[in-house]
Amino acid sequence: MVVGSDISRYPNTPRPTCRGYLHKRTQSAILKGWRKRWFVLKHNGYLHYYKHKKDEGKCRPLEVTKLEGAEIGVDTSLGKPFVFKCIPQNGNRIFYFCATSNQEMKRWLEAMDKAVHP
């Protein structure tokens, strides 16, 4: 049995292409800064994120974003290392993510690039 996931109930469901914690930049009117969130990039090219790892498969994601056709790449404008951004095709929002290492950032960029160009 896999705790915190629906894989045990749906054994033929493909595993996500990438998952892990990233810091997401928050720019709401009330909150500003970086929030640690659990991200799951599915095989269908949708990026889901949750408040915590344990929420995956138990709670609805905080947001789901389609990556097909999105612009992704490293971002140096914020003066912070391991930052990359994603601009979904609808273009009404820019997501800024911060990984814990260059290797982790590259892992996410490669996975996202495959979702952008299926």
C-alpha positions as CSV (number, residue, x, y, z in Angstrom):
1,M,0.0,0.0,0.0
2,V,1.3,3.5,-0.9
3,V,0.3,6.1,1.7
4,G,-0.7,9.5,0.4
5,S,-1.3,8.5,-3.1
6,D,-4.0,6.9,-5.3
7,I,-1.5,4.7,-7.1
8,S,-2.5,1.6,-5.1
9,R,-6.2,2.1,-6.2
10,Y,-5.2,2.7,-9.8
11,P,-2.2,0.5,-10.6
12,N,-2.2,1.3,-14.3
13,T,-1.9,5.0,-13.8
14,P,1.5,6.2,-14.9
15,R,3.7,7.6,-12.2
16,P,4.3,11.4,-12.4
17,T,7.2,12.5,-14.6
18,C,8.5,14.7,-11.8
19,R,7.6,15.5,-8.2
20,G,9.2,17.3,-5.3
21,Y,9.3,20.4,-3.1
22,L,10.0,23.7,-4.8
23,H,9.7,27.2,-3.4
24,K,7.1,29.2,-5.3
25,R,7.1,33.0,-5.3
26,T,4.0,34.5,-3.9
27,Q,2.9,38.0,-5.0
28,S,-0.6,38.5,-3.7
29,A,-1.7,41.8,-2.3
30,I,-1.4,40.4,1.2
31,L,1.5,37.9,1.0
32,K,4.9,38.4,-0.7
33,G,7.8,36.0,-0.6
34,W,8.6,32.4,-1.2
35,R,6.4,29.5,-0.1
36,K,7.5,25.8,0.0
37,R,5.0,23.7,-2.0
38,W,4.9,20.1,-3.2
39,F,4.8,19.9,-7.0
40,V,3.7,17.0,-9.2
41,L,4.1,17.1,-12.9
42,K,1.8,14.5,-14.5
43,H,2.3,12.6,-17.8
44,N,-0.6,14.6,-19.3
45,G,1.5,17.8,-19.0
46,Y,-0.4,19.3,-16.1
47,L,1.5,20.7,-13.1
48,H,-0.3,20.2,-9.8
49,Y,0.8,21.7,-6.5
50,Y,-0.1,21.1,-2.9
51,K,0.7,22.7,0.4
52,H,2.4,19.5,1.7
53,K,3.6,16.2,0.2
54,K,1.1,14.3,2.3
55,D,-1.8,16.2,0.5
56,E,-1.1,14.5,-2.8
57,G,-3.8,12.0,-3.5
58,K,-5.8,13.1,-0.4
59,C,-6.7,16.8,-1.1
60,R,-7.4,18.8,-4.2
61,P,-4.4,20.6,-5.5
62,L,-4.1,24.3,-4.7
63,E,-3.7,24.8,-8.5
64,V,-3.4,22.9,-11.7
65,T,-1.6,24.5,-14.7
66,K,-1.3,23.2,-18.2
67,L,2.3,23.4,-19.4
68,E,1.8,22.6,-23.1
69,G,3.0,25.6,-25.1
70,A,4.3,27.4,-22.0
71,E,7.6,29.4,-21.8
72,I,10.0,28.0,-19.3
73,G,13.6,28.9,-18.5
74,V,16.2,30.0,-15.9
75,D,15.6,33.5,-14.4
76,T,18.3,35.6,-13.0
77,S,16.3,38.8,-12.5
78,L,15.5,38.1,-8.9
79,G,19.1,37.8,-7.8
80,K,18.6,34.4,-6.2
81,P,20.2,31.1,-7.4
82,F,18.3,28.1,-8.9
83,V,15.3,30.2,-9.9
84,F,13.3,29.4,-13.0
85,K,10.0,30.7,-14.4
86,C,7.1,29.3,-16.2
87,I,4.7,31.4,-18.3
88,P,1.7,29.3,-19.3
89,Q,0.3,29.7,-22.8
90,N,-2.7,31.7,-21.5
91,G,-0.1,34.2,-20.4
92,N,-2.1,35.8,-17.5
93,R,0.4,34.7,-14.9
94,I,4.1,34.1,-14.4
95,F,5.2,31.4,-12.0
96,Y,8.6,31.7,-10.3
97,F,10.1,28.6,-8.8
98,C,13.3,28.1,-6.7
99,A,15.0,24.8,-6.4
100,T,17.4,23.7,-3.7
101,S,20.3,23.0,-6.2
102,N,21.4,23.4,-9.8
103,Q,20.8,19.7,-10.3
104,E,17.3,19.9,-9.0
105,M,16.5,22.9,-11.1
106,K,17.8,21.1,-14.2
107,R,15.7,18.0,-13.4
108,W,12.6,20.2,-13.3
109,L,13.4,22.2,-16.4
110,E,14.0,18.9,-18.4
111,A,10.7,17.5,-17.2
112,M,8.8,20.7,-17.8
113,D,10.4,21.0,-21.3
114,K,8.9,17.6,-22.2
115,A,5.5,18.8,-21.0
116,V,5.8,22.0,-23.0
117,H,6.6,20.2,-26.2
118,P,4.7,16.9,-26.0
